[in-house]
Amino acid sequence: MLIYPDSSDLINLCRGNASVRISDLSESLATTGHRIVLSLDTLIELAAPIRNGFSLEVRRDLNQLEQLPLIFVNEGRIPNLEIHEAISAFEEGGEYNFAAVEPFAPRLTDAIDIDGDPLFILEHGIRVPTQMLVNYGIAETVRYLWEIDPLTFDVQRRRAPDWLRLMESDRSMPATPDLGDHFLTVIERTNSRDAYNPATRRRDGALRALAV
């Protein structure tokens, strides 16, 4: 079974304020085959004190999480994976397979990129794939993200431009479009980098059928 804790659960667990010690929880989960699911957004919330200089405390908390049986979810990939599966199911005349949508990865570094590619770091100007770094854990990944782009940890400001553009786009519409007619437009905009872009692939017909 996959267990999805929120950031407050993790904070309490790491700081000894939960009803169970992290070592005992780890042993129990390992015995029963359950795993804790973590996302980058959840870890960013847990690591928020790094913005105020508490890097050592954040590192301690993140290292404690490594005791648990973990798996990481790449939330940014889910919409594209779902659309991919919907199109495949339509083309093959089959049922939508929920199990085919697999946004999970064994390491945090493999659950960040929107296309599912592993993260790389720059060492003396050289790109080093994190897959080559055996002990590159959660704390190292979060620290590297903080160093190269601190805005990643300022969630509201990071997403504000996208929210503003969306609101401006909605407000500029002279009339609200029919949802079915607007379906293709939305897919093209949100999946312009995806291999299943209906503007460049024959899957345009499948997408139109899905919109009905």
Secondary structure, DSSP 4 states (H G I P E B T S, - for coil): -EE---HHHHHHHHTT-SSS-HHHHHHHHHHHT-EEEEEHHHHHHHTGGGGGT-HHHHHHHHHHHTTS-EEEE-GGGHHHHHHHHHHHHHHHT----GGG---EESSGGGSSSTT-PPPEEEETTEEEEGGG-TT--HHHHHHHHHHH-GGGG-HHHHHHHHHHHHHHHHHT-SSPPPHHHHHHHHHHHHTTTSTT-TTTSTTHHHHHHHH-
